Amino acid sequence: MGKRICVYCASSNRIASHYFEAAEAFARLAVVGGYSLVCGGSWRGLMGALVEATLACGGEIEGVIPKFMCSAEWQDKRIRNLTVVESMQERKTLLMKDVAAVVALPGGPGTLEELSEVISLKRLGFFSPPIIIYNHQGFYNKLIDFFEWLRRENMLSPNQPNAWVVAHTVDEIIPAIEAAPMWRSDLNSHL
Ligand code: AMP
């Protein structure tokens, strides 16, 4: 199996054009880096931009989408490898299966939920690949500050400083994946 990156990102179409440009730039860099992508499989929001840009430069993109979203015609019909699942929970499990990394692009509550779940699973030893938060134009500054606050309040262990990495420009994402230290899961270190 080739190297696959799972991407979490916005489903909204009403966001500024620079978000779409950032998602497209990321998709192109991932393809050049030899990666394929897997995402929520919709034509909506940044997922559609990923599909468009990945296929345009000869890359591969998979989608995992719940049945009810297909009933609403939200699936991106350009995706050849689209897996239809029963539930949102099943989708999240499949999205992160057998990937080389997870990347969170800007997004809303769904993206935050996916990111938060994968970080939690990593801390508990159920997921080990790199998790990259792309802080496009400071989009995630407040979340990054909040994570710092969680650390100061001892809600988050200082023993796991590398559970995720922040990339500040799109060019930093693939190098951040490749430079991420090996994750050693140790249940005691997350306490
Ligand atoms: P949000 O960030 O709230 O827009 O949610 C986007 C994330 O949640 C994506 O990474 C998807 O996996 C999932 N998701 C939520 N809403 C949709 C939708 N309408 N179509 C496809 N995926 C969605």
Boltz pocket constraint, residues with backbone or C-beta under 6 A from the ligand:
constraints:
  - pocket:
      binder: B
      contacts: [[A, 7], [A, 8], [A, 9], [A, 10], [A, 11], [A, 12], [A, 39], [A, 40], [A, 41], [A, 42], [A, 44], [A, 45], [A, 47], [A, 64], [A, 69], [A, 74], [A, 106], [A, 107], [A, 108], [A, 109], [A, 110], [A, 111], [A, 112], [A, 114]]
      max_distance: 6.0
